[in-house]
Amino acid sequence: MSNAPGDARRGLLSATRNGVATLLSAGRTRLELLGNEIREEKLRAVRLLLLSQLVAFCLMVGTIVAVALCVIVFWDDRVLVLASFIGVFFVLGGAAALLLWHKLHQPSAIFAASIGELDEDLRQINSEGGQGAAGTH
């Protein structure tokens, strides 16, 4: 009989340890997932930055050469050619600025997987809590 309280304490301690271990394991999994998402988002941002710089460089060089060629070909109307290109560049620059503004204000899906997993964990905890309460009545 004297061993029964000790056994109960050991059982309670073991259950507490198992619960803490499960909680730590779930927390570690969530942190690893969060770290992976941050790493993926960083790589995506660097790729986009490098690609945008390459596009901008190529378009600038091509545009300068095209404008120079048009000015040489239409030398007699060089003022009209240059004025036309100025207008085209302002329109294209404005359109690009609007597109950039739109892209910057789109919501990002960063941490969507982590938030989804945490929502699922909360849903499971709440459903288990509800079942446990219903089972005791």
N, CA, C and O of each residue as an XYZ file, in Angstrom:
548
protein
N       0.809     -1.193      0.000
C       0.000      0.000      0.000
C       0.853      1.257      0.000
O       0.483      2.263     -0.606
N       1.988      1.203      0.676
C       2.843      2.386      0.700
C       3.471      2.650     -0.671
O       3.881      3.776     -0.956
N       3.549      1.626     -1.518
C       4.116      1.794     -2.848
C       3.125      2.434     -3.817
O       3.538      2.993     -4.834
N       1.847      2.366     -3.528
C       0.846      2.899     -4.451
C       0.992      4.401     -4.665
O       0.944      4.840     -5.814
N       1.171      5.222     -3.612
C       1.367      6.652     -3.869
C       2.657      6.929     -4.644
O       2.690      7.830     -5.483
N       3.695      6.183     -4.380
C       4.951      6.358     -5.114
C       4.779      5.986     -6.577
O       5.307      6.660     -7.461
N       4.042      4.916     -6.830
C       3.783      4.507     -8.213
C       2.953      5.569     -8.934
O       3.191      5.857    -10.107
N       1.987      6.143     -8.235
C       1.144      7.179     -8.836
C       1.975      8.412     -9.164
O       1.802      9.038    -10.209
N       2.905      8.755     -8.226
C       3.756      9.901     -8.474
C       4.674      9.656     -9.671
O       4.865     10.531    -10.516
N       5.239      8.439     -9.724
C       6.107      8.110    -10.863
C       5.307      8.122    -12.166
O       5.803      8.581    -13.195
N       4.088      7.626    -12.126
C       3.242      7.621    -13.317
C       2.897      9.038    -13.750
O       2.903      9.353    -14.940
N       2.596      9.894    -12.769
C       2.289     11.294    -13.076
C       3.532     11.994    -13.619
O       3.447     12.762    -14.577
N       4.679     11.732    -13.010
C       5.926     12.325    -13.481
C       6.256     11.846    -14.896
O       6.697     12.631    -15.735
N       6.041     10.567    -15.151
C       6.289     10.013    -16.482
C       5.340     10.631    -17.509
O       5.758     10.963    -18.619
N       4.083     10.785    -17.150
C       3.110     11.392    -18.062
C       3.472     12.850    -18.331
O       3.346     13.327    -19.459
N       3.920     13.553    -17.298
C       4.328     14.948    -17.467
C       5.548     15.042    -18.377
O       5.614     15.898    -19.259
N       6.512     14.151    -18.152
C       7.701     14.138    -19.017
C       7.318     13.844    -20.463
O       7.824     14.487    -21.383
N       6.429     12.879    -20.669
C       5.998     12.550    -22.031
C       5.282     13.740    -22.674
O       5.481     14.019    -23.856
N       4.461     14.429    -21.909
C       3.755     15.595    -22.434
C       4.707     16.710    -22.801
O       4.561     17.346    -23.845
N       5.693     16.949    -21.933
C       6.689     17.982    -22.211
C       7.527     17.590    -23.422
O       7.829     18.435    -24.264
N       7.905     16.321    -23.518
C       8.696     15.860    -24.664
C       7.903     16.020    -25.957
O       8.460     16.426    -26.977
N       6.622     15.707    -25.927
C       5.779     15.871    -27.111
C       5.665     17.340    -27.481
O       5.757     17.699    -28.655
N       5.465     18.187    -26.484
C       5.365     19.622    -26.725
C       6.663     20.176    -27.310
O       6.628     20.963    -28.256
N       7.805     19.773    -26.757
C       9.094     20.230    -27.273
C       9.347     19.716    -28.688
O       9.883     20.436    -29.531
N       8.965     18.492    -28.938
C       9.136     17.927    -30.273
C       8.288     18.677    -31.294
O       8.760     18.971    -32.393
N       7.044     18.989    -30.945
C       6.167     19.743    -31.845
C       6.715     21.155    -32.051
O       6.691     21.675    -33.167
N       7.202     21.770    -30.988
C       7.786     23.108    -31.095
C       9.029     23.101    -31.978
O       9.235     24.010    -32.782
N       9.851     22.072    -31.823
C      11.057     21.976    -32.657
C      10.685     21.797    -34.124
O      11.292     22.413    -35.000
N       9.702     20.967    -34.389
C       9.259     20.765    -35.772
C       8.759     22.068    -36.370
O       9.068     22.391    -37.517
N       7.992     22.811    -35.597
C       7.467     24.084    -36.089
C       8.586     25.097    -36.335
O       8.539     25.843    -37.313
N       9.575     25.131    -35.470
C      10.703     26.039    -35.663
C      11.532     25.653    -36.885
O      12.004     26.526    -37.614
N      11.712     24.353    -37.112
C      12.428     23.908    -38.310
C      11.661     24.306    -39.567
O      12.257     24.756    -40.545
N      10.349     24.142    -39.540
C       9.528     24.541    -40.677
C       9.621     26.046    -40.915
O       9.729     26.491    -42.058
N       9.581     26.815    -39.854
C       9.707     28.260    -39.956
C      11.068     28.650    -40.532
O      11.157     29.539    -41.378
N      12.120     27.985    -40.072
C      13.460     28.247    -40.595
C      13.566     27.921    -42.078
O      14.186     28.664    -42.839
N      12.960     26.808    -42.489
C      12.969     26.448    -43.911
C      12.237     27.490    -44.743
O      12.690     27.849    -45.830
N      11.116     27.973    -44.243
C      10.362     28.982    -44.989
C      11.140     30.294    -45.090
O      11.109     30.950    -46.131
N      11.824     30.676    -44.039
C      12.632     31.896    -44.081
C      13.766     31.730    -45.088
O      14.047     32.643    -45.863
N      14.414     30.573    -45.079
C      15.504     30.311    -46.010
C      15.001     30.343    -47.461
O      15.644     30.935    -48.328
N      13.856     29.709    -47.720
C      13.291     29.708    -49.063
C      12.923     31.123    -49.516
O      13.160     31.493    -50.666
N      12.350     31.898    -48.621
C      11.954     33.265    -48.969
C      13.188     34.129    -49.243
O      13.161     34.982    -50.129
N      14.258     33.913    -48.494
C      15.488     34.665    -48.718
C      16.089     34.310    -50.083
O      16.507     35.201    -50.822
N      16.133     33.037    -50.416
C      16.649     32.622    -51.720
C      15.796     33.177    -52.854
O      16.323     33.605    -53.881
N      14.493     33.171    -52.670
C      13.588     33.717    -53.684
C      13.852     35.207    -53.887
O      13.895     35.684    -55.021
N      14.024     35.929    -52.805
C      14.269     37.373    -52.900
C      15.596     37.663    -53.596
O      15.672     38.579    -54.414
N      16.637     36.903    -53.288
C      17.941     37.112    -53.920
C      17.857     36.790    -55.415
O      18.396     37.528    -56.239
N      17.183     35.693    -55.767
C      17.019     35.342    -57.183
C      16.268     36.438    -57.936
O      16.666     36.827    -59.034
N      15.195     36.926    -57.351
C      14.430     37.983    -57.997
C      15.262     39.254    -58.167
O      15.187     39.918    -59.201
N      16.039     39.583    -57.168
C      16.882     40.771    -57.249
C      17.920     40.636    -58.355
O      18.103     41.560    -59.147
N      18.601     39.496    -58.416
C      19.614     39.289    -59.449
C      18.994     39.267    -60.842
O      19.540     39.848    -61.781
N      17.864     38.601    -60.971
C      17.191     38.546    -62.267
C      16.716     39.930    -62.704
O      16.825     40.283    -63.878
N      16.195     40.703    -61.775
C      15.737     42.045    -62.133
C      16.903     42.946    -62.529
O      16.753     43.785    -63.417
N      18.048     42.790    -61.897
C      19.216     43.573    -62.281
C      19.706     43.187    -63.675
O      20.092     44.057    -64.456
N      19.693     41.906    -63.990
C      20.098     41.450    -65.320
C      19.145     41.985    -66.386
O      19.581     42.460    -67.434
N      17.856     41.907    -66.115
C      16.863     42.425    -67.060
C      17.052     43.920    -67.271
O      17.048     44.394    -68.407
N      17.218     44.660    -66.186
C      17.385     46.111    -66.291
C      18.645     46.465    -67.084
O      18.610     47.363    -67.925
N      19.739     45.782    -66.829
C      20.984     46.063    -67.548
C      20.827     45.801    -69.043
O      21.188     46.642    -69.866
N      20.293     44.643    -69.389
C      20.131     44.290    -70.805
C      19.186     45.257    -71.507
O      19.447     45.673    -72.636
N      18.108     45.609    -70.855
C      17.170     46.544    -71.470
C      17.782     47.930    -71.630
O      17.532     48.599    -72.633
N      18.567     48.367    -70.675
C      19.208     49.686    -70.794
C      20.201     49.720    -71.955
O      20.187     50.654    -72.757
N      21.048     48.722    -72.046
C      22.036     48.686    -73.130
C      21.337     48.585    -74.477
O      21.690     49.300    -75.415
N      20.346     47.701    -74.579
C      19.607     47.565    -75.832
C      18.882     48.836    -76.221
O      18.831     49.189    -77.399
N      18.329     49.516    -75.255
C      17.610     50.759    -75.524
C      18.553     51.859    -75.993
O      18.235     52.586    -76.934
N      19.681     51.985    -75.364
C      20.650     53.014    -75.760
C      21.126     52.771    -77.193
O      21.223     53.702    -77.992
N      21.421     51.514    -77.504
C      21.877     51.190    -78.859
C      20.760     51.435    -79.876
O      21.020     51.956    -80.960
N      19.520     51.066    -79.537
C      18.399     51.273    -80.462
C      18.142     52.759    -80.703
O      17.902     53.164    -81.841
N      18.189     53.566    -79.661
C      17.989     55.004    -79.821
C      19.110     55.598    -80.682
O      18.844     56.410    -81.568
N      20.345     55.201    -80.427
C      21.471     55.710    -81.225
C      21.307     55.316    -82.689
O      21.557     56.127    -83.581
N      20.891     54.085    -82.940
C      20.677     53.641    -84.312
C      19.574     54.445    -84.996
O      19.726     54.855    -86.147
N      18.481     54.669    -84.301
C      17.375     55.445    -84.881
C      17.793     56.891    -85.164
O      17.411     57.453    -86.190
N      18.558     57.484    -84.280
C      19.021     58.857    -84.491
C      19.934     58.918    -85.715
O      19.852     59.856    -86.507
N      20.807     57.909    -85.870
C      21.711     57.887    -87.025
C      20.928     57.663    -88.324
O      21.177     58.338    -89.323
N      19.990     56.723    -88.310
C      19.219     56.422    -89.513
C      18.361     57.612    -89.926
O      18.281     57.943    -91.109
N      17.723     58.249    -88.960
C      16.841     59.384    -89.248
C      17.516     60.695    -88.820
O      16.924     61.480    -88.079
N      18.721     60.927    -89.272
C      19.522     62.063    -88.838
C      18.831     63.401    -89.098
O      18.949     64.323    -88.291
N      18.122     63.513    -90.201
C      17.467     64.783    -90.520
C      16.347     65.109    -89.533
O      16.064     66.282    -89.289
N      15.715     64.098    -88.972
C      14.618     64.295    -88.010
C      15.041     63.883    -86.597
O      14.224     63.370    -85.832
N      16.280     64.099    -86.257
C      16.815     63.626    -84.981
C      16.088     64.209    -83.774
O      15.941     63.516    -82.767
N      15.633     65.449    -83.838
C      14.914     66.047    -82.703
C      13.578     65.332    -82.499
O      13.202     65.031    -81.367
N      12.869     65.065    -83.578
C      11.593     64.346    -83.485
C      11.798     62.926    -82.975
O      11.018     62.437    -82.157
N      12.847     62.262    -83.457
C      13.140     60.894    -83.009
C      13.445     60.886    -81.521
O      12.905     60.063    -80.782
N      14.302     61.789    -81.074
C      14.645     61.841    -79.647
C      13.431     62.190    -78.792
O      13.245     61.611    -77.722
N      12.609     63.124    -79.249
C      11.395     63.491    -78.495
C      10.437     62.307    -78.416
O       9.811     62.087    -77.379
N      10.319     61.557    -79.483
C       9.444     60.378    -79.485
C       9.936     59.336    -78.489
O       9.148     58.764    -77.736
N      11.241     59.094    -78.490
C      11.784     58.118    -77.550
C      11.615     58.580    -76.100
O      11.375     57.769    -75.206
N      11.741     59.869    -75.880
C      11.529     60.392    -74.521
C      10.103     60.093    -74.070
O       9.887     59.649    -72.943
N       9.149     60.333    -74.932
C       7.749     60.047    -74.601
C       7.511     58.566    -74.338
O       6.831     58.199    -73.380
N       8.068     57.728    -75.184
C       7.913     56.275    -75.006
C       8.523     55.831    -73.680
O       7.930     55.027    -72.961
N       9.699     56.349    -73.357
C      10.359     55.947    -72.114
C       9.586     56.407    -70.883
O       9.528     55.688    -69.885
N       8.995     57.590    -70.942
C       8.188     58.037    -69.814
C       6.953     57.152    -69.629
O       6.599     56.819    -68.498
N       6.306     56.776    -70.708
C       5.126     55.904    -70.617
C       5.520     54.532    -70.072
O       4.874     54.010    -69.164
N       6.582     53.953    -70.630
C       7.027     52.643    -70.147
C       7.495     52.698    -68.688
O       7.210     51.789    -67.908
N       8.206     53.755    -68.330
C       8.649     53.900    -66.942
C       7.482     54.033    -65.982
O       7.504     53.467    -64.889
N       6.459     54.782    -66.386
C       5.268     54.908    -65.541
C       4.541     53.585    -65.388
O       4.083     53.244    -64.298
N       4.432     52.831    -66.490
C       3.781     51.516    -66.419
C       4.574     50.566    -65.525
O       3.992     49.813    -64.744
N       5.898     50.602    -65.638
C       6.734     49.748    -64.789
C       6.611     50.139    -63.323
O       6.584     49.275    -62.446
N       6.537     51.441    -63.056
C       6.383     51.906    -61.674
C       5.048     51.444    -61.092
O       4.985     51.045    -59.930
N       3.983     51.497    -61.891
C       2.675     51.012    -61.422
C       2.704     49.510    -61.151
O       2.152     49.045    -60.154
N       3.341     48.761    -62.030
C       3.456     47.320    -61.837
C       4.257     47.000    -60.578
O       3.885     46.113    -59.808
N       5.350     47.720    -60.371
C       6.152     47.529    -59.171
C       5.353     47.854    -57.913
O       5.415     47.114    -56.932
N       4.606     48.951    -57.935
C       3.780     49.326    -56.783
C       2.761     48.230    -56.492
O       2.532     47.879    -55.335
N       2.149     47.689    -57.549
C       1.158     46.616    -57.384
C       1.803     45.378    -56.764
O       1.235     44.776    -55.853
N       2.972     44.997    -57.246
C       3.662     43.805    -56.728
C       4.102     43.999    -55.284
O       4.062     43.056    -54.493
N       4.516     45.194    -54.937
C       4.951     45.455    -53.564
C       3.797     45.406    -52.575
O       4.002     45.112    -51.397
N       2.593     45.690    -53.039
C       1.443     45.715    -52.145
C       0.627     44.425    -52.172
O      -0.433     44.355    -51.551
N       1.107     43.402    -52.883
C       0.442     42.107    -52.844
C       0.865     41.389    -51.566
O       2.033     41.440    -51.180
N      -0.075     40.726    -50.916
C       0.305     40.010    -49.703
C       1.202     38.820    -50.034
O       1.009     38.141    -51.043
N       2.169     38.586    -49.179
C       3.096     37.476    -49.364
C       2.568     36.249    -48.626
O       1.891     36.372    -47.605
N       2.878     35.091    -49.139
C       2.439     33.841    -48.518
C       3.499     33.303    -47.561
O       3.513     32.113    -47.249
N       4.387     34.183    -47.096
C       5.444     33.747    -46.195
C       4.823     33.223    -44.893
O       3.873     33.807    -44.372
N       5.347     32.165    -44.397
C       4.925     31.493    -43.163
C       3.545     30.857    -43.287
O       2.956     30.499    -42.267
N       3.014     30.706    -44.477
C       1.688     30.114    -44.644
C       1.663     28.676    -44.140
O       0.701     28.268    -43.491
N       2.708     27.904    -44.431
C       2.749     26.511    -43.983
C       2.837     26.436    -42.458
O       2.180     25.599    -41.838
N       3.646     27.308    -41.853
C       3.763     27.304    -40.387
C       2.448     27.679    -39.730
O       2.032     27.048    -38.758
N       1.797     28.696    -40.254
C       0.517     29.128    -39.691
C      -0.520     28.031    -39.864
O      -1.318     27.784    -38.959
N      -0.518     27.369    -41.020
C      -1.445     26.270    -41.253
C      -1.229     25.123    -40.279
O      -2.187     24.552    -39.756
N       0.037     24.786    -40.039
C       0.336     23.710    -39.085
C      -0.090     24.096    -37.664
O      -0.652     23.275    -36.939
N       0.172     25.324    -37.274
C      -0.232     25.759    -35.940
C      -1.760     25.775    -35.807
O      -2.293     25.405    -34.761
N      -2.458     26.198    -36.854
C      -3.921     26.166    -36.829
C      -4.428     24.730    -36.685
O      -5.373     24.468    -35.942
N      -3.789     23.804    -37.404
C      -4.175     22.397    -37.304
C      -3.899     21.858    -35.903
O      -4.705     21.105    -35.357
N      -2.766     22.240    -35.322
C      -2.462     21.822    -33.943
C      -3.522     22.343    -32.981
O      -4.009     21.596    -32.132
N      -3.879     23.608    -33.107
C      -4.905     24.180    -32.228
C      -6.253     23.483    -32.419
O      -6.970     23.222    -31.453
N      -6.587     23.184    -33.681
C      -7.845     22.492    -33.950
C      -7.849     21.112    -33.289
O      -8.852     20.713    -32.697
N      -6.738     20.386    -33.386
C      -6.665     19.056    -32.771
C      -6.715     19.145    -31.250
O      -7.374     18.334    -30.599
N      -6.022     20.129    -30.686
C      -6.039     20.288    -29.226
C      -7.453     20.620    -28.759
O      -7.930     20.061    -27.771
N      -8.130     21.536    -29.473
C      -9.490     21.903    -29.086
C     -10.457     20.737    -29.244
O     -11.355     20.563    -28.420
N     -10.283     19.937    -30.292
C     -11.196     18.799    -30.477
C     -10.925     17.719    -29.433
O     -11.861     17.070    -28.967
N      -9.664     17.516    -29.058
C      -9.346     16.552    -28.008
C      -9.866     17.033    -26.661
O     -10.362     16.243    -25.857
N      -9.747     18.334    -26.421
C     -10.254     18.894    -25.157
C     -11.758     18.746    -25.058
O     -12.285     18.439    -23.988
N     -12.456     18.961    -26.165
C     -13.893     18.816    -26.175
C     -14.304     17.363    -25.977
O     -15.281     17.099    -25.276
N     -13.590     16.418    -26.570
C     -13.901     15.001    -26.418
C     -13.624     14.538    -25.007
O     -14.373     13.743    -24.440
N     -12.524     15.052    -24.437
C     -12.185     14.660    -23.066
C     -13.231     15.159    -22.088
O     -13.589     14.442    -21.154
N     -13.728     16.362    -22.280
C     -14.737     16.908    -21.388
C     -16.045     16.154    -21.558
O     -16.749     15.902    -20.580
N     -16.374     15.792    -22.791
C     -17.619     15.071    -23.029
C     -17.531     13.659    -22.457
O     -18.530     13.115    -21.986
N     -16.351     13.071    -22.495
C     -16.199     11.697    -22.002
C     -16.261     11.623    -20.496
O     -16.587     10.556    -19.976
N     -15.969     12.687    -19.751
C     -15.967     12.639    -18.298
C     -17.361     12.831    -17.734
O     -17.596     12.505    -16.571
N     -18.312     13.358    -18.533
C     -19.647     13.597    -18.005
C     -20.478     12.381    -18.083
O     -21.641     12.400    -17.680
